[in-house]
Amino acid sequence: MARRPEIQITKVAQFAGHKDSIYSFVLDRDTRTMYSACAGGFVVKWDIDKPDEGTMILQSGEAFYSIAKVENTLKVGSRSGVIYTVDLATNALIDTTQLHQGGVFFIGNKYSGGEDGVLLRPKTIADSVGGHFGKNTMLLAPDSLRCAIESEHSLFVGASDNVIYELDKSTYEVKQKLTGHTNSVFALALIDASTLVSTGRDGMIRAWDLTIGKEVYGVPAHEYQAKSLSYNGEILLSSSMDKTIKVWNRELELLKVIDRERYDGHTNCINKVQWLDDDTFISCSDDRSIYLWKVEIMP
């Protein structure tokens, strides 16, 4: 049996200033800029290399649940279903549009989903059939849509009806449904072209063979609900309400647990974790903090 690598974890920086739970952030790797969104209705812009210099660029009277960089704009999803659009050239708010009924849980380049179970998507040729010109919404699930990830040809959406939906990116038709979770699916990651991993309220990480549409492996990953996944081509990260970040290899073998006691980690639910590059990642939490971490694999 191959020896598991020794991994060293170092907390490099803290981004402090938010006064409420931080639900999400988005990274611009080219400019090493981060935008974070919180329950207090603030969006803050950060220079990753200067963590003490946060700048507020958007404020509203409601919680922000999701955030995405789309071309030269920032899209921010709110609790009420409004998506706010910020011009990144000027940091000015240029649009507010009610697109969902209830919270917006994810935003992609051409789509969004949320509490109403509706997937907002581009118009397709199929939408003109039967006189339904201009239609660009589809009720995908009877419960909330919680997360999404794209492959070359598919869009995968995790929902609160415990199902992962695989949709064709061209037609948005449902290609298959992956069932196995016992509660809401909160996060997805692609390991390779035929392997998807998922996690959610049941605390399990499950691996799916997309060629057969079946779960092939699962591990009880967290004590409480798991909120996020991120994969860098070698290491999978997961974060949870149990206040830990866990480090896994692609075979879902646990390599490291990052917690408060051993690493001066978060003190509350960790809502998102995401790789910045091959050996650094960022996490945000209900404890109002954002941390930058470095991962070193020891020879």
C-alpha positions, 0 to 999 in steps of 0.5 A: 500500500502506498504511503499517504503523503505528509501534509503541512497546513499553515494559516497565512492571513485573515481578512477581517471586517465583516460584521455578519456571517459570510456566506460566499465569495468569488475569486479573480485569480488573474488580479488576485482579487476576492469579493465576499458577500455576507448576511448583513448585505455587504459586498467587500473587495479584497486584495488577496496580498493585502488582507487589511485593505478591504473596500465595500463596493455594495450595500443593501438591506438584505442578506446576500447568499451567492456571488459570481464574476460574470465577464466584467460584472459582479452578480450578487444573489439575495435572500429575496430573489433579487440579483444585483449587478455591479460594474467592476470597472467603476464598482457602481451598481448598474442593475437590480432585477427580481429573478427568483422567488426566495433566496438565490443560492448559485449564479453561473455565467448564464444561469442561476438557481435558488429557493423556488426550485427554478433554474433561470437559463438562456433561451434555447431553440426548444423554447420556441416550440408550441409558441413559448417564445421568450421562455427562459425559466424551468421548474427543475425541482420541487424544492430549492436548487442549492449548487451547480457545476459545469463540465464540458457538455453538462450542467450538474445541479444539486437540490433539496429534494436529495437529487443531483440533476445532470442537464445538457448544456445546449438544450438544458434537458435533463439527461439523468438524475443521480439519487443516493443522498438522504437530504439536501445536496449543497456542493459538487466537484468534478474529479475527472470527466466521468467522476462527480463528488457531492456532499450536503446536509447528510454529511456524506461525500459521495462519488458518482460514475457518470457513465453509469449514473450510479454512486460508486463510493461514499464516506461519512465525511462530517459530523454535521451538514457539509457546505462546500467542496473544492478540488485542485486536481489532486486534493479535495477540500470539504467544509462543514457546520462542524467547524472543520475543513477536511483534506482528502485525496481523490480516492476519498481517503482523509489526509488532514482535519483543519480545526480550531484546536490544532490550526487556529481555524474557524469557530463556527459553520464554514460556508465555503472553501475554494482553491486559489491556486495549486497550494493555497485556498480560502475559507469563509464562515459564520464567525465573520472571518475569511482565512487564507491557507497554504498547503504543503505536501512534504517529501 
